[in-house]
Amino acid sequence: MLGGGGGERLKFIYISPHGVGAAAFVSYLFFCDLFCNPSWNMPLDSKERYIQNFIDISEGKYQYYGVNISEFNIKDLEKFCHLLGKDTPVIIGTRDSIGILKHCVGRNWDKHIINFNHEFNLSHDFRDYIRHITHKDMELNIDFKDLENSFTSTKILPFFRNITPIDCEEILPHNALETMERLATKFNFNPPKNKTYFQNYEFKGYLRYILPLVLYANEKDPIFSLEKSVEETPLDRENSFVFIINVNTEPNEDHKNIFKELSQDPISKNLGVYVKKEDLKRIDKEFYAKIKAYLSEFIAEIIRVTKEAEEKILKEKDVLEYLKKHKDISLKFKQMCDEELKYFKQNHPNLVNSWHYYKKFEKLCETFAIN
């Protein structure tokens, strides 16, 4: 068992094949006082991961802990699973297999590795941030090697015997709060705090790849607009008012979310603009109007490209149309799914039967077999 006092602090192992909503789920756990270090931030070596988890849980900076396994190509994974203990409770993320495939092949995954400066001032041309979140059209290509981190249950579930599947549908905004309250009761951790956060879609276009952004607003800086470019000036952090653009959540008592002063778009469920209440009292009204004009234009561009991305990003129906035209790929993917879903069909048949697009895919493969 991991860590001194780990038996009390370690609540479960969270197995999250790529595409099941792990980023959202790990964030939700944080608002339940449970720290589950995302494994995609950890080295691809089981010994190093075990040591890091051991240190985290032993130090006990958080009330509760989970251990995340999201990559399955790490060194000595079997030893790692044995050390975690077969009786340690497991939560495994699940999703309609066509939805997982869509997630894997239908997005611009290069965006998560782009580095840029998250701090800027009023002279900055915010269109460089907009470029980061603009969807690029791409040709659908299914590389089965790349799917190995998404279809892995047969490799890892045999190491454990106390398994609870949580479907991606259960952690969407309309279900997330109720799901986390249920899990808190079952696994004995704290119920959700900051309930506003649970309204967010983790993947809203490509927003998550630029947040948070920090605007340093200084009256001395020229102000960029889409109609007027200006020479960019250096950041003056000490003498500026700070505005933070980040996911929508309940702000600290000393901050205010001013998003609805900038836009009435429903994206406000996912996005907030936060500023200290004390600063709002100090900012000259005319200057504040200029800041809001700059931010309003920026937010409008964020909304535009996010809506475009949501429209253009591949949908499950698009994946099914592609599979209809590629019999060999369909049958190979069906073979992968047959292996992947053995445990779930045997132990949770209602879950698999709820997957609308996968059921359509099964019928498609039956048609291929007949023909």
N, C-alpha and C positions, 0 to 999 in steps of 0.2 A: 504493500500500500504506500502511496506517495506521501511523504512529508510527515513531520511530527504533528500529531493531532489530525493527520490527513483523513482518518476515518470519519471525523466530524465535519471537516471543511470541504473535502472532496465529495461532491454530490453525484456526479455522473461523468461518463465519457460521452462526448458528443461527436458522433461520426457523421461527417458531412460531405458526401460525394459532391463534386462540382456541379452547381446548378440547382441545389435544393433550398436556397435561401439562407445560406450560412452567415453571410455578412449581416443580414437583418437579425437573425436569431441571436448571434453573439452580442450584438448591440442591445437587444431586448434584455438579455441576461444581466448586462451591466446595470440596467435600471431596476434590477431585482437584487442588487448587492452581490451578484455572483460574477466573478471574473473568469472568463474562459479565453485564454490567449489564443487568437486565431493561428492555426498551425501554418498558414501560408506566410506568416511573419517569422517562422522559426527555421532553423537549419534542416537540411535533408539528411539528418543523421539521428537515429533513435537514441543513442547514448546522450547526445547533447540536448535533445528534447526532454529526455527524462530528467536530466540534471536541472534544466531550467524550470520545469514544472515542479520538481522537488523543492527548489529554492523558493519559488513563488508561494507554494502552499505552506511551507515551513515558516516563512516570514509572516504570513497571515495578515498582509496589509488589507485584504478584503475579507468579508465575513464568510463567503463561500466561494468554491472553485469548481470549475469543470475542466476536463482535458479534451482538447479538440484534435481529431484526426481527420484531415481533409486531403492529404496527399498520400498516395499509396506506393510511391516509388522511392521511399526513404530507406536508407541502409538499416538492416536488422529490424524491420517492422515486426516480425514474428516475436522476437525477444521483447520488444516494447509492449506488445499486447499481452504476453505472458506476465510481464511484471505488473501491468495494470490490474490483473486479477480477473478471473473468469466470472466472479460473482459481483463485480462492480457494476452498478446499473449503467445501462447504455441507452442513450437517445440517438436514433439514426434518422437523419433527414431523408424524406422521400419526395418523389414528384412523378407525375405522368411522364413516362419515358420519352414521349415525343416532345414534351415541354423541356426536358433536360437536353435533348438533342438540339432543339431550337436555341436554347440558352448557349450551348457550346459553339454552335456554328453561325449564329445569326447576329453577332455583335462585333464591333470594332475593339477587339481585346487589346490592341496595341495602346489604347488610351491610358491604361492603368500603369504603364511604365514611363510615361512622359513626365519629365521633371520641369518645374517652372516655379517662379517666385509667387508665393501666395499673398504677398504684401504689395500694396500699390497706393498711389495717391490720385488726386483729382486730375492731374495732368496725364495720367496713363490712358493709353488707347486700349479700352477694355475688350476690343475685338480679338486680341490674342487669346483671352480666356474663352471667348465664343468659339474660336477655331478648335479648341481642345474638345468641346462638347458637340461639335457638328458631326453628324453621321456621314460616313463615306460609304457609298454603294459598293457592294462586294459580291463576288461570284460565290454561290453556295458550293462548298466543297466539304465532304465528309471524310476526315482522316481517322480511321479507327484506332490508330495509335494514340491520338490526342484524346480519345474518349475513355482512356484507361482510368483516369481519376474521377470518372463519373459513374462507371458501372463496375462496382468493386465489392458488393455485399458478399459474394460467395468466397472472397479471399479473406474477409475480416470478421464476419459475423460468427463463424465457428469458434472463435476464441472466447466468446461471451455467451451467457445464457439468460440474462435478465434484460430483455430488449424491448424498448418502446419506440415504435415509429411515429414520427411527426411529419405529416405531409405539408408540402409547401403551401397548399391552400389554407392550412390552419394558421399560418403566420402572415397571411395577407392582412392589410390594415383593418378590414371589416371583421376579422376573427382573432387578430393577434392578442389583444388584451385578455379576452376570455381564455385563450389557449395558455397564456403565460400564468394566469391565475390558477388554472387547473394543474399545470405542471408544478407550480410553487407548492401546492397542497400535496401532490403526489411525491415530490422529491424533497420536501421539507426545506425550501428556501423562501426568502421573503417575497411577498406579492409585489406586482409592479408599482413603481413610483413614476412620476413625471408622465402621466398618461397621455399627454399630447403627442409624445414622441411615437407612440404606437400607431399613429395615423399615417406615418411616412411609408412611402415605397422606397426601399433601398436602391432599386434601380429605376429611377425616373429619367429616361433618356440616359445621358452620361453625366448627370449633375454630380454624382458622388466623387468623380475624378478631379473636380476643381475645388471642392469644399474642404475646409473653411477658407474663405477669403477675408483679408483684413484691409480695410480702407483707412488710411491716415489722411484726414481732411484738415488742410491748413489754408487759411485765407490768403497767404502769400503765393500759393500755387495757381498757375493758370488752369483753366478747366476745359478738359477735352469734351467734345461732343461729336456726334456723327456728321454734323455739318461743319465743324471747325476743328481741325487738328492743331495742336499746340506742341511746343517743345517740352519734352518731359523733364521734370525737375527731380532732384534727389529726394528720398524720403526724409522727413523730419519727424521722427517718432516722438520726440520729447515735447514738441509744441503743437501737436495735432490732436484733433478729436478722433476717437477710434470707433469705426462702424464694422461690425463683424457679420459677414454673410455666411450662414450655415444652415444645417437642417432645422426644421421647425421643431421646437421643444419649448417646454415651460422655462422662461428665462429666470436667472437669479433675481432675487428681490431688488437688487440695485440696478438691474438692466430693464430696458423696455424693447419689445419687438415692434418696429415701426413699419413692417412690411406693408400693411394695409394703407399706409399713407403714400405708398409708392405704386401699388397695383391692387386691383380687386380680383385678379386672376385666381382660380382655384389652386394654382400651384402653391399658394400660401400654406396649404396643408403639408407641403414638403420643404418649404423654404422660409427662412426668417432673416431679418436684418436687425441686429441688436446693438444698442448703444446705452451707455450709462445714463441713468436718469439725471444725475448731477450735471453731466455734460449738456444734456438737453436744456437745462436751466441757464447754462452759461453761453451757449451758442447764440450769436447775433441772428435775429430772425431773417434778415436778408441773406446772410451766408447759409443758414440752414435751408432756405428755399433753393439756393444754388446746389447744395449737396444733394437735396432730394431730386432735383432735376437731373443731375448726373446719374444718381442711382436708379431713377425711374427709367432712364434710357437704357442703362445697363440691364436692368431686370427685364425690360421688354424684349431685349435681344435674347436673354437667357430663355424666356418663355417661348419665343419664336422657334429657336433651334431645338429646344426640348420637345416641343410639339411635333416638329418635323421628324425628329429622331424616333419618337414613339410611333409615328405613322410608317416610317421606312424600315424600322427594325423588324426582322423576320418574325412571322407569326406561325403558330402550330399548323394552321391550314396551308401555309406556304410550304412547310416541311413535308406534309402529306402529299401535296401536289408533286413535289420533287421526287418523293419515293415512288409514287405511281409510275413515273417515267423511268425509274432506274431499278429494275427488278433485282439485279444481282446485289446491289447495295441494300435493298430492302430485306432480302433473305439473309444476308450476312448480319444486318442489324437485328433481325428477328432472332437469329441464333444467339447473339449476344444477350438480348433481352431474356430469352428462355433461361439462360444460365443465371442471369442477374436476379430474376424474379422468383426463383425457386422457393426461397425462404418465405417471401411475402405471399405467394399463392397458397402455400401450405398453411401459414399461420395467420395471415391477414387477407383473406380472399376478398372481403368487402372493400378494402382499400384499393386493390388492383382493379376491381370492377367499377370503381368510381372514376377511373381515368378515361375520360371521354375520348381523347384523341388516340390513346393507346389501343382502345377497343376497336376504333376505326382501322388502325394499322393492322391489328390481328386479322380483321376481315379482309383487308387488302391482300395480306399474305396468303390467306385461304384461297382467294381468287387466283393468285399466281400459281398456287399448287394445282388447282383444278385445270388451269389452262396449260 
